[in-house]
Amino acid sequence: MAFKLNPQLSTGAAIFSYCTDPSQIEGLAWLSCYLSTGKHMALYWSVLTVLALLAVTGPAALAFGFGGASAARSRVAPLRWFGKTYIALVRGVPDIAFFLFFVIALDQGIEYLRHKALCPDWDQPIRQGNDFIVCQAAKMPLGNSPQWVHETYGFALAVLTFAIVFGAFAANVLYGAMRAVPREQLETAEAYGMNHRQIFRRVLVPQMWVYALPGLGNLWMVLIKATPLLFLLGVEDIVYWARELGGSKTPRFTDYPHPDWRIWYFLALLVFYLIFTRISELVIARLMRRLTLGQATTAGEAQRKAA
């Protein structure tokens, strides 16, 4: 379930030819060798992992949220109960507790079903005290699977967990945005002969985004700040590597000894997150301007007067 490093990346070897003997170099040459070691490459790769997680989780959480909000306002009672229960249940559980419980439960649930299907002759209990034991063929992923399978499986669990958690918050935002669309617009659509499905698709959904975007923008910022929770899912994220690489190192354990540099690594993370959130704010502001253009809202009216 965890992301594993390629053994070659775990060594202290750097990529430059002049880094053969780190004790014989200094200054910028030493720094370039230090920043190009295998563990630093893992740090850079973890940045791409976080960005990929956000790129996939954002749309996935929005899809969960749209489905939850649509279910919560459904005319079918069981579907409405399901939508409201999903929103209330996931929003009411602390994120850390949900991350710890859901990933373990999902992982063991998948292995349990595979165990029942692939190992029907198993005569030992699956639960043995605190241990959860299934046959080797039921393991997810298999122990002899390639490294990319382990990484993909861990990444998929992370995406699904983040999407479910933040999808519940997105569902609450979208549900409120749907209720904020003026009733007069829906009644006008009814007067033109549209049915309930047409009103939902042609009037309600296009109109709700202007009300939902501020809340979704805040949720996106929270999602960015929640990426350090990846370590709960067994993913070696940028916070893990910043703490690992920034700690003091002695010549006995590394070719690049240094004092405690965690403050500089975490300062780099601070700058990274600030830049990323600032770019997000600019994108959200531009989306808001496009959505409010021509709308009968405060922002839309301000644009009309400015024009």
ChimeraX attribute file (.defattr): number of C-alpha atoms within 10 A of each C-alpha:
attribute: neighborCount
match mode: 1-to-1
recipient: residues
	/A:1	21
	/A:2	19
	/A:3	20
	/A:4	14
	/A:5	14
	/A:6	11
	/A:7	8
	/A:8	10
	/A:9	15
	/A:10	14
	/A:11	13
	/A:12	18
	/A:13	20
	/A:14	21
	/A:15	16
	/A:16	12
	/A:17	9
	/A:18	13
	/A:19	19
	/A:20	13
	/A:21	12
	/A:22	18
	/A:23	12
	/A:24	9
	/A:25	14
	/A:26	11
	/A:27	7
	/A:28	9
	/A:29	13
	/A:30	17
	/A:31	13
	/A:32	15
	/A:33	23
	/A:34	21
	/A:35	16
	/A:36	18
	/A:37	22
	/A:38	21
	/A:39	22
	/A:40	19
	/A:41	16
	/A:42	20
	/A:43	22
	/A:44	16
	/A:45	15
	/A:46	19
	/A:47	17
	/A:48	14
	/A:49	17
	/A:50	17
	/A:51	15
	/A:52	14
	/A:53	19
	/A:54	20
	/A:55	12
	/A:56	15
	/A:57	23
	/A:58	20
	/A:59	13
	/A:60	19
	/A:61	27
	/A:62	21
	/A:63	17
	/A:64	20
	/A:65	28
	/A:66	21
	/A:67	17
	/A:68	28
	/A:69	28
	/A:70	20
	/A:71	22
	/A:72	24
	/A:73	17
	/A:74	15
	/A:75	10
	/A:76	10
	/A:77	12
	/A:78	11
	/A:79	16
	/A:80	18
	/A:81	14
	/A:82	15
	/A:83	24
	/A:84	20
	/A:85	15
	/A:86	24
	/A:87	24
	/A:88	14
	/A:89	12
	/A:90	17
	/A:91	17
	/A:92	11
	/A:93	12
	/A:94	10
	/A:95	17
	/A:96	11
	/A:97	10
	/A:98	18
	/A:99	20
	/A:100	13
	/A:101	11
	/A:102	16
	/A:103	19
	/A:104	13
	/A:105	12
	/A:106	13
	/A:107	15
	/A:108	17
	/A:109	12
	/A:110	13
	/A:111	22
	/A:112	19
	/A:113	12
	/A:114	18
	/A:115	21
	/A:116	14
	/A:117	10
	/A:118	14
	/A:119	15
	/A:120	9
	/A:121	8
	/A:122	12
	/A:123	7
	/A:124	10
	/A:125	10
	/A:126	14
	/A:127	10
	/A:128	9
	/A:129	7
	/A:130	6
	/A:131	8
	/A:132	12
	/A:133	17
	/A:134	20
	/A:135	16
	/A:136	15
	/A:137	14
	/A:138	19
	/A:139	17
	/A:140	17
	/A:141	20
	/A:142	12
	/A:143	11
	/A:144	9
	/A:145	10
	/A:146	10
	/A:147	14
	/A:148	11
	/A:149	16
	/A:150	20
	/A:151	17
	/A:152	15
	/A:153	16
	/A:154	20
	/A:155	22
	/A:156	16
	/A:157	18
	/A:158	25
	/A:159	21
	/A:160	17
	/A:161	22
	/A:162	26
	/A:163	25
	/A:164	23
	/A:165	24
	/A:166	26
	/A:167	31
	/A:168	29
	/A:169	26
	/A:170	28
	/A:171	28
	/A:172	25
	/A:173	21
	/A:174	27
	/A:175	23
	/A:176	16
	/A:177	21
	/A:178	21
	/A:179	13
	/A:180	15
	/A:181	19
	/A:182	12
	/A:183	10
	/A:184	9
	/A:185	14
	/A:186	17
	/A:187	13
	/A:188	13
	/A:189	18
	/A:190	14
	/A:191	10
	/A:192	9
	/A:193	11
	/A:194	16
	/A:195	11
	/A:196	11
	/A:197	10
	/A:198	13
	/A:199	18
	/A:200	17
	/A:201	11
	/A:202	12
	/A:203	17
	/A:204	22
	/A:205	16
	/A:206	13
	/A:207	21
	/A:208	20
	/A:209	19
	/A:210	23
	/A:211	21
	/A:212	20
	/A:213	19
	/A:214	15
	/A:215	16
	/A:216	20
	/A:217	17
	/A:218	12
	/A:219	18
	/A:220	21
	/A:221	16
	/A:222	13
	/A:223	19
	/A:224	18
	/A:225	12
	/A:226	12
	/A:227	18
	/A:228	16
	/A:229	17
	/A:230	22
	/A:231	16
	/A:232	15
	/A:233	19
	/A:234	15
	/A:235	22
	/A:236	21
	/A:237	23
	/A:238	25
	/A:239	20
	/A:240	16
	/A:241	18
	/A:242	21
	/A:243	16
	/A:244	15
	/A:245	18
	/A:246	18
	/A:247	16
	/A:248	13
	/A:249	17
	/A:250	12
	/A:251	10
	/A:252	8
	/A:253	9
	/A:254	11
	/A:255	17
	/A:256	18
	/A:257	15
	/A:258	14
	/A:259	10
	/A:260	13
	/A:261	15
	/A:262	16
	/A:263	13
	/A:264	12
	/A:265	18
	/A:266	16
	/A:267	12
	/A:268	13
	/A:269	16
	/A:270	12
	/A:271	11
	/A:272	13
	/A:273	15
	/A:274	12
	/A:275	12
	/A:276	14
	/A:277	17
	/A:278	13
	/A:279	12
	/A:280	16
	/A:281	16
	/A:282	11
	/A:283	12
	/A:284	18
	/A:285	15
	/A:286	11
	/A:287	14
	/A:288	20
	/A:289	14
	/A:290	13
	/A:291	19
	/A:292	21
	/A:293	16
	/A:294	14
	/A:295	15
	/A:296	11
	/A:297	13
	/A:298	10
	/A:299	16
	/A:300	19
	/A:301	15
	/A:302	14
	/A:303	15
	/A:304	14
	/A:305	7
	/A:306	7
	/A:307	6
